[in-house]
Amino acid sequence: MMPFSSRDGSFTPFVNALFIAVSSTCVTGLSVYDTFSHWSTVGQVVILILIQIGGLGFMTLMTMLSMFLHQKIGLGKRKILMQSAGNLTLSGIGSLIKRIVFGTVIFEVLGAVLLATQLIPATGSVGRGIYFSVFHSVSAFCNAGFDLMGYFEPSSSLTLFGNNVVVNLTIMMLIITGGIGFIVWSDIAKFGIHLKKYSLHSKIVLSATCILVFGGAGLFLLFEYNHAFADMTFAQKIMYAFFQSVTTRTAGFNTFDLTTLSESGNILTNLLMFIGGSPGSTAGGIKTTTFALLLLACVASSKNDRSVRVFRYRIEENTVREASSIAFIYLMMAIISCLIICAIEPFGIKEIMFEVISAIGTVGLTLGITPLLTTASKLILALLMFAGRIGGLTFILTLSEREKQIPIERPVGKILIG
């Protein structure tokens, strides 16, 4: 809120400052202001720090501080870290945290170097080009979607660099790397190209990611060929389609005007935003593993198979139930929020649903109505961003820990479904 954080030296209204703080910390990217035009360098750095904290995770940073101070990591903290970092066991948490921080620095520095080759000439300044490169590298890796391209044109995101191959590929690489999850990094670093040695989690994540990225790109190319991509060459259409497919996985950058999307493209964008990235990553959404398990459960149910199996493994029933609960919680939060916002805003369901799913999936893509929303709607979106970053699994674990287990089984009741 402070005057030194705004470009014109004025106080920023509390609700708007809170909205940006939540969006930054929850690595969403929805904003009521153009980041470069409204915020001073100090304000931009505050946003950048919040993005980095939100991307790594608060518990990761606290654990690093504890390790630096040579404090022991208790069992309770290890259990929380196991969930937040995406580890499957309580052992090896310390080494995993070190790999997370080291890997984050390596990828962000590499991304900044590649972006600098394009942004230094574009800005005409070495200092500004490096600063912009670091900001966008961190924002992309953390799947945040905040940008400083208002320097060239307010609220333009990456539209002015839509045909720049280096910028597109670098941003996509950072988004995917940050969105596959830290445990997948460990398997890739440990086993290299020997995919058979990967954990079941990594196999599902990588398979789902490839299907969603390439499948999404193919569908965007099909739907927008004569719509949003109509005036582009075929090579440009392919690059724009892939970028759109990747950025919907909770990143929030855009290389063209999203209001030009066809109705089919809009629905596909909502679906991909709802799915999001992978567990233990910087991404949001219901997660790729949740989506994969729901599909596998549907296939098993259609075959009247009582077990969900994948890659020669059987998935525990409790895990499938948790996946169903997470998807249902996200869906109900989105529906209820749409109902409330539709009742108080003059916009259509298409625009409102887009913003709601973008918020709960911590994506940051927008059709441009966020700055025009009332205070109540902004607070609802802020709550959705907060809930989306915490994750539906946190709610489930909290409820399950408080629930008292009944020592006896209830009689079996039968109902008709479908």
Secondary structure, 3 states (H helix, E strand, C coil): CCHHHECCCCCCCHHHHHHHHHHHHCCCCCCCCCHHHHECHHHHHHHHHHHHHHHHCHHHHHHHHHHHCCCCCCHHHHHHHHHHCCCCCCCCHHHHHHHHHHHHHHHHHHHHHHHHHHHHHHHCCHHHHHHHHHHHHHHHHCCCCCCCHHHCCCCCCCHHHCCCHHHHHHHHHHHHHHHCCHHHHHHHHHHCCCHHHCCHHHHHHHHHHHHHHHHHHHHHHHHHCCCCCCCCCHHHHHHHHHHHHHHCCCCCCCCCCHHHCCHHHHHHHHHHHHHCCCCCCCCCCCCHHHHHHHHHHHHHHHCCCCCEEECCEEECHHHHHHHHHHHHHHHHHHHHHHHHHHHHCCCCHHHHHHHHHHHHCCCCCCCCCHHHCCHHHHHHHHHHHHHHHHCHHHHHHHHHHHCCCCCCCCCCCCCCCC
